[in-house]
Amino acid sequence: MATSAAESAAGGNGAAEAGRAARKQVPRRSLGEWKPAADREDPIAVLERQAATRVPELVEIRYARMAAGQFPFYRGAPAIMAADLASGPNTGLTVQLCGDAHLSNFGLFASPERSLVFDVNDFDETLPGPFEWDVKRLAASVAVAARANGCDDAEASGAAAAAAQAYREAMVRLAGLGETDVWYEMVDAERVAELLRPHDRKQTEKVISRARARTSLQALDKLTEPGPDGAPRIKAEPPLLRPIPRELHSELLSVLSNYRDTLPEERRVLLDRYQLRDIALKVVGVGSVGTRCFIVLLTGRNTGDPLFLQVKQAENSVLAAHLRSSRFQHQGHRVVHGQRLTQAAGDIFLGWATGSDGLFYYWRQLRDMKGSLVIDEMSAAQLRQYASLCGHTLARGHARSGDRVAIAAYLGSNDVFDRAMADFALAYADQTASDRESLLAAIESGRVTAAENLSPEKNGQ
């Protein structure tokens, strides 16, 4: 269990005092230090342990995707970093962590009011924990991505510092707002365009336009074909998309009912207006590869009214071995709770269920105007701007669940925290490069087997 500094502030006179007391116990500069522990576990052993509970034939795809580059490796290695973060002291200033707050886990999606919003969009690893773990995960992802894009270390450091600065400044501002003001705060698509440099707006507007077009109706055209009865069926694209035999569909009906019970009452009425048509196993992302993930096609009164839902297996968070256990025994419930608590606007079909296989799952819409900027095409200036946007957004999410006044007091008004995050980001980028080399060596030696490289979809869906 990681040591906590905030406990020593329990007798303080307020939130700000608790934040300043935590700063004395864990100085901000110390957050920039990274040196692997002498007993650091072999990173490949961490990945092998995760693979033991996953679909064997898909694990090879996961290794191939992680081996493709340093940023893909970083995306697939939150379990490795969780152990590294837990090896040192933490501030004890607790928020609902995303748990995997790297650059590619932010993006655009539709609010219930059909407006595009920008937010964190992956909560597989969510758990309450020290705020700086998410910030370190974000900052290091910036440095890894910057190097992969050909940036020098000064540019990589500057972009990582920009993410931390935006986080700090947003948290300080939010500390001065009322509770409901913080709860209602969100970043919409127009704000995204405003925050980016003027000459980047044209590219951003293209992303926004594409996101608006990414709907279930668009997915119907892309992912299905007419079945024997003329009704749409999900088309096979092995090994990444494999329809489930129709004789097994009856097993899903009880799971669908279980999921329905986790929705608000009015959403159940909406779901009941759809009919199950097809289900398929779909490989997504990098870190999730090997876990069970399905897409479900439902239609309304006519086949031109589709609804695609994604059903993802929820395992224990990679943070669970290092923090207090979740109060939710159902891991799908854990994911849904973290997402609902953190996001400014949520998916109306977000829920959870236990599968017929006894495993935990959560449900969400597959495509609901989802979109993301392409990280590997960003210049140093663009990456710095985008890192700032992500830092700002992460702070808003943390302020909903944590003590924003205490965190703001810890962060302070100068750039000490920003520079510490930049130092950590570069050092951990070095660690990531070393760990990826270990994976390449393991593949070369035959210790693990990687499939022919199959690149992940850019938005992880």
C-alpha positions in Angstrom: 0.0 0.0 0.0 1.4 3.4 -1.0 2.1 5.8 1.9 -0.2 8.8 2.5 0.7 12.3 3.5 -2.7 13.8 3.9 -3.5 11.6 6.9 -1.1 13.9 8.9 -3.4 16.8 8.1 -6.4 15.3 9.7 -6.3 17.7 12.5 -6.1 20.8 10.3 -8.5 23.7 10.3 -9.7 23.3 6.8 -9.2 22.0 3.3 -6.6 24.6 2.3 -4.6 23.7 5.5 -4.8 20.0 4.5 -3.4 20.8 1.1 -0.5 22.8 2.5 0.2 20.1 5.0 0.3 17.5 2.3 2.8 19.7 0.5 5.1 19.6 3.5 4.9 15.8 3.6 5.3 15.3 -0.1 7.0 18.4 -1.6 5.8 19.2 -5.1 9.4 18.9 -6.5 9.6 15.3 -5.2 6.7 14.4 -7.6 9.2 14.9 -10.5 11.5 12.1 -9.3 11.4 8.7 -11.0 13.8 5.9 -10.3 12.7 2.3 -10.6 12.7 0.4 -7.3 15.4 -2.1 -6.8 12.7 -4.8 -6.5 10.7 -3.6 -9.5 8.8 -6.4 -11.1 9.7 -7.5 -14.6 7.3 -5.6 -16.8 6.7 -8.6 -19.1 5.6 -10.6 -16.1 3.0 -8.0 -15.3 1.6 -8.3 -18.9 1.7 -12.1 -18.7 -0.3 -12.1 -15.5 -2.9 -10.0 -17.1 -2.9 -12.3 -20.1 -3.8 -15.3 -17.9 -7.4 -14.1 -17.6 -7.9 -13.1 -21.3 -8.9 -14.8 -24.5 -5.7 -16.6 -25.5 -5.9 -16.0 -29.3 -6.5 -12.3 -28.7 -3.5 -11.8 -26.4 -1.2 -12.2 -29.4 -2.9 -9.2 -31.0 -2.4 -7.2 -27.8 1.4 -7.9 -27.8 1.6 -7.0 -31.5 -0.2 -3.7 -30.9 2.0 -2.8 -27.9 5.2 -3.7 -29.8 4.3 -1.3 -32.7 5.7 1.8 -31.0 6.4 3.5 -27.7 3.0 5.2 -27.4 1.0 2.0 -28.2 3.1 0.3 -25.6 2.4 3.0 -23.1 -1.3 2.7 -23.8 -1.3 -1.0 -23.1 0.8 -0.8 -19.9 -1.3 0.9 -17.2 -0.8 -2.1 -14.9 3.0 -1.6 -15.1 2.7 2.1 -14.3 0.3 1.6 -11.5 2.9 -0.5 -9.7 5.5 2.2 -10.4 3.3 5.0 -9.0 2.5 3.0 -5.9 6.2 2.4 -5.2 6.6 5.9 -3.7 4.7 8.3 -1.4 1.5 10.0 -2.5 -0.3 13.2 -1.4 -3.3 11.3 -0.1 -5.5 14.0 -1.8 -8.1 11.6 -3.2 -10.2 11.9 -6.3 -12.1 9.5 -8.5 -9.2 8.6 -10.7 -9.7 7.8 -14.4 -6.8 5.3 -13.8 -5.6 5.5 -17.4 -5.6 9.2 -18.2 -3.4 9.1 -21.3 -3.9 11.4 -24.3 -5.9 9.0 -26.4 -8.4 8.5 -23.6 -9.9 12.0 -24.1 -12.3 12.8 -26.9 -15.6 14.1 -28.2 -18.9 12.5 -27.7 -22.6 13.5 -27.6 -24.3 14.7 -24.5 -27.9 13.7 -23.8 -28.9 17.1 -25.2 -27.1 16.1 -28.5 -24.3 18.7 -28.0 -20.7 17.6 -28.6 -18.6 17.7 -25.4 -15.0 16.9 -24.8 -14.1 14.7 -21.8 -12.3 11.7 -20.5 -13.8 8.7 -22.2 -12.3 5.6 -20.7 -12.9 4.4 -17.1 -11.9 0.7 -17.2 -9.3 1.4 -14.4 -11.3 4.0 -12.4 -10.9 3.9 -8.6 -10.5 6.5 -5.9 -6.8 7.5 -5.4 -4.3 10.3 -5.2 -5.0 13.0 -7.8 -1.3 13.2 -9.0 -1.4 9.6 -10.3 -3.7 10.7 -13.1 -1.7 13.8 -13.8 1.5 11.8 -14.0 -0.2 9.3 -16.4 -1.3 12.2 -18.6 2.0 14.0 -18.5 4.1 11.0 -19.3 1.8 10.1 -22.2 2.5 13.6 -23.6 6.2 13.1 -23.4 6.0 9.6 -25.0 3.7 10.9 -27.8 5.9 13.9 -28.4 9.0 11.8 -28.9 7.2 9.5 -31.2 6.2 12.5 -33.3 9.8 13.6 -33.7 9.8 16.3 -31.0 13.0 16.9 -29.1 13.1 16.6 -25.3 12.7 20.4 -24.8 9.5 20.3 -26.8 8.3 17.1 -25.0 9.0 18.6 -21.6 7.2 21.8 -22.6 4.1 20.0 -23.7 4.1 17.9 -20.5 4.5 21.0 -18.4 1.6 22.6 -20.3 -0.7 19.8 -19.4 0.2 20.2 -15.7 -0.1 24.0 -15.8 -3.5 23.8 -17.3 -4.5 21.2 -14.7 -3.2 23.5 -11.9 -4.8 26.7 -13.2 -8.1 25.0 -13.8 -8.1 23.5 -10.3 -7.3 26.8 -8.7 -10.1 28.5 -10.6 -12.6 25.7 -9.7 -11.6 25.9 -6.1 -13.3 29.3 -6.1 -16.6 28.2 -7.6 -19.7 26.9 -5.9 -20.6 23.2 -5.8 -23.2 23.3 -8.5 -21.1 25.5 -10.7 -18.4 22.9 -10.7 -20.9 20.1 -11.4 -22.3 21.9 -14.4 -19.0 22.9 -15.9 -18.1 21.2 -19.2 -16.0 21.6 -22.3 -18.0 21.6 -25.5 -16.8 21.3 -29.1 -16.8 25.1 -29.6 -14.6 25.5 -26.5 -12.2 22.9 -28.0 -11.9 25.0 -31.2 -11.4 28.2 -29.1 -8.6 26.6 -27.0 -6.6 25.5 -30.0 -4.4 27.8 -32.0 -6.2 29.6 -34.8 -4.4 27.8 -37.6 -5.3 24.4 -36.0 -9.0 25.2 -36.0 -9.7 24.0 -39.5 -8.3 20.5 -38.6 -10.3 20.6 -35.4 -13.5 21.5 -37.2 -13.0 18.5 -39.5 -12.7 16.2 -36.4 -15.9 17.8 -35.0 -17.7 17.3 -38.3 -16.6 13.6 -38.5 -17.7 13.1 -34.9 -21.2 14.4 -35.6 -21.5 11.8 -38.4 -20.4 8.9 -36.3 -23.8 7.6 -35.3 -25.5 4.2 -35.1 -26.9 4.8 -38.5 -23.4 5.3 -40.0 -22.3 2.1 -38.1 -25.2 0.2 -39.7 -23.8 0.9 -43.1 -20.2 0.1 -42.1 -20.6 -2.9 -39.9 -23.5 -4.8 -41.3 -24.8 -6.6 -44.4 -28.2 -8.1 -45.2 -28.9 -11.5 -43.6 -30.8 -14.4 -45.2 -34.1 -12.7 -44.2 -33.1 -9.3 -45.5 -32.6 -7.9 -42.0 -29.2 -6.4 -41.1 -26.5 -8.7 -39.7 -23.1 -7.8 -38.4 -20.6 -8.8 -41.0 -17.5 -10.9 -40.1 -14.0 -9.3 -40.3 -11.9 -11.9 -38.5 -10.0 -11.8 -36.3 -11.2 -8.3 -35.2 -14.9 -8.8 -35.7 -16.6 -12.2 -35.3 -20.4 -12.6 -35.1 -21.7 -14.9 -32.4 -23.7 -18.0 -33.6 -27.4 -17.2 -33.5 -28.2 -20.3 -31.4 -26.3 -18.5 -28.5 -28.3 -15.3 -28.7 -30.9 -16.6 -26.3 -28.2 -16.5 -23.6 -27.9 -12.8 -24.1 -31.5 -12.1 -23.4 -31.2 -12.7 -19.7 -28.0 -10.5 -19.7 -29.9 -7.8 -21.5 -32.6 -7.9 -18.9 -29.9 -7.7 -16.2 -28.4 -4.7 -17.9 -31.8 -3.1 -18.3 -32.4 -3.1 -14.5 -29.3 -0.8 -14.0 -30.8 1.9 -16.2 -32.9 4.7 -14.9 -36.6 3.9 -15.2 -37.3 6.2 -18.2 -34.3 4.7 -20.1 -35.8 1.3 -19.7 -38.8 2.4 -21.6 -36.6 3.6 -24.4 -34.5 0.4 -24.5 -37.7 -1.7 -24.6 -38.6 -0.2 -27.9 -35.6 -1.9 -29.5 -35.3 -5.5 -30.7 -32.1 -7.6 -30.5 -30.8 -8.4 -34.0 -27.2 -9.5 -33.7 -24.1 -9.7 -31.6 -20.4 -10.0 -32.4 -17.1 -10.2 -30.6 -15.0 -7.1 -31.4 -11.4 -6.4 -30.7 -10.8 -2.8 -29.5 -8.0 -0.5 -28.4 -4.6 -1.7 -27.0 -4.8 -2.3 -23.3 -8.3 -3.9 -23.6 -7.3 -6.4 -26.2 -7.9 -9.9 -24.8 -10.8 -9.0 -22.6 -14.2 -9.9 -23.8 -15.8 -7.2 -25.8 -19.0 -7.4 -27.9 -21.1 -5.2 -30.0 -24.9 -5.6 -30.0 -27.2 -4.5 -32.8 -30.7 -3.6 -31.9 -33.3 -1.9 -34.1 -36.4 0.1 -33.5 -39.7 -0.3 -35.4 -37.7 -0.4 -38.7 -34.2 -1.5 -39.6 -33.3 2.1 -40.4 -33.5 2.9 -36.7 -30.5 1.1 -35.3 -28.9 1.2 -31.9 -25.4 -0.2 -31.5 -24.3 -1.0 -27.9 -20.8 -2.0 -26.8 -20.5 -4.6 -24.1 -17.0 -4.6 -22.4 -15.7 -7.0 -19.8 -14.8 -5.2 -16.6 -11.9 -6.7 -14.6 -10.4 -5.5 -11.4 -8.8 -2.1 -11.8 -5.0 -2.2 -12.3 -4.9 0.2 -9.3 -6.8 -2.2 -7.0 -3.6 -4.0 -5.9 -2.2 -0.6 -4.7 -5.2 1.3 -3.3 -8.2 0.6 -1.1 -10.5 -2.0 -2.7 -13.5 -0.7 -4.5 -16.8 -0.6 -2.6 -18.4 -2.1 -5.7 -18.0 -5.9 -5.9 -19.4 -5.8 -9.5 -16.6 -4.4 -11.6 -19.0 -3.1 -14.2 -20.8 -1.1 -11.6 -17.4 0.3 -10.5 -16.7 1.5 -14.1 -20.2 3.0 -14.5 -20.0 4.8 -11.1 -16.6 6.3 -11.9 -17.8 7.5 -15.3 -21.0 9.0 -14.1 -19.2 10.7 -11.2 -16.4 12.2 -13.4 -17.9 13.0 -16.8 -19.8 16.3 -17.2 -22.3 14.6 -19.6 -23.0 10.9 -19.7 -24.2 8.2 -22.1 -27.9 7.6 -21.6 -27.4 3.8 -22.2 -24.5 3.4 -19.7 -25.2 0.4 -17.4 -23.7 -2.9 -16.2 -24.6 -6.6 -16.1 -23.2 -10.0 -15.2 -22.7 -12.2 -18.3 -23.9 -15.7 -18.8 -20.3 -16.7 -18.3 -20.3 -15.2 -14.8 -18.0 -12.3 -15.8 -18.6 -8.6 -15.2 -19.5 -6.3 -18.1 -20.6 -2.7 -18.6 -22.7 -1.5 -21.5 -22.5 1.8 -23.5 -23.3 3.1 -26.9 -20.7 2.0 -29.5 -21.0 5.2 -31.6 -22.7 8.3 -30.4 -21.0 11.1 -32.3 -17.6 9.9 -30.8 -14.4 11.4 -32.2 -10.8 12.2 -31.3 -7.9 14.2 -32.6 -5.1 12.1 -34.2 -2.2 12.2 -31.8 0.5 10.9 -34.1 -0.2 13.7 -36.6 0.3 16.6 -34.2 3.2 19.0 -34.3 5.0 20.2 -31.2 2.8 23.3 -31.0 -0.4 21.3 -31.6 0.5 18.7 -29.0 1.2 21.4 -26.4 -2.2 22.9 -27.0 -3.9 19.5 -26.9 -2.1 18.6 -23.7 -3.3 21.8 -22.1 -6.9 20.9 -23.1 -6.6 17.5 -21.6 -5.1 18.9 -18.4 -7.9 21.4 -18.1 -10.5 18.7 -18.6 -8.9 16.3 -16.2 -9.0 18.9 -13.4 -12.7 19.5 -14.0 -13.3 15.8 -13.6 -11.2 15.6 -10.4 -12.9 18.7 -8.9 -16.3 16.9 -9.1 -15.2 14.0 -6.8 -12.2 15.3 -4.7 -11.5 18.2 -2.4 -10.6 20.9 -5.0 -9.7 23.5 -2.3 -7.1 21.1 -0.8 -5.7 20.1 -4.1 -5.5 23.8 -5.2 -3.7 24.7 -2.0 -1.2 21.9 -2.6 -0.6 22.9 -6.2 -0.1 26.6 -5.4 0.2 29.6 -7.7 3.7 29.1 -9.1 5.1 26.5 -11.6 6.8 24.1 -9.2 4.2 21.4 -9.8 4.3 22.0 -13.6 8.1 21.5 -13.8 8.0 18.5 -11.5 5.4 16.8 -13.9 7.7 17.7 -16.9 10.7 16.1 -15.1 8.7 13.0 -14.3 7.3 12.8 -17.8 10.7 12.7 -19.5 12.1 10.2 -17.0 9.1 7.9 -17.3 9.2 8.2 -21.1 12.7 6.7 -20.8 11.3 3.9 -18.7 8.6 3.3 -21.3 11.3 3.0 -24.0 13.2 0.5 -21.9 10.1 -1.6 -21.1 9.1 -1.7 -24.7 12.6 -3.0 -25.6 11.9 -5.8 -23.0 8.7 -6.7 -24.8 10.5 -6.8 -28.2 13.2 -9.1 -26.6 10.5 -11.3 -25.2 8.8 -11.6 -28.6 12.2 -12.3 -30.3 13.1 -15.0 -27.7 9.7 -16.7 -28.0 8.7 -15.9 -24.4 5.5 -14.3 -25.7 3.9 -14.6 -29.2 2.8 -11.5 -31.1 0.4 -11.7 -34.0 0.9 -9.9 -37.3 0.6 -6.3 -36.4 -3.0 -5.1 -36.3 -3.1 -1.4 -35.6 -5.8 -0.2 -33.1 -8.6 2.0 -34.3 -7.5 5.6 -33.5 -10.4 6.3 -31.2 -10.3 3.0 -29.4 -13.9 2.2 -30.3 
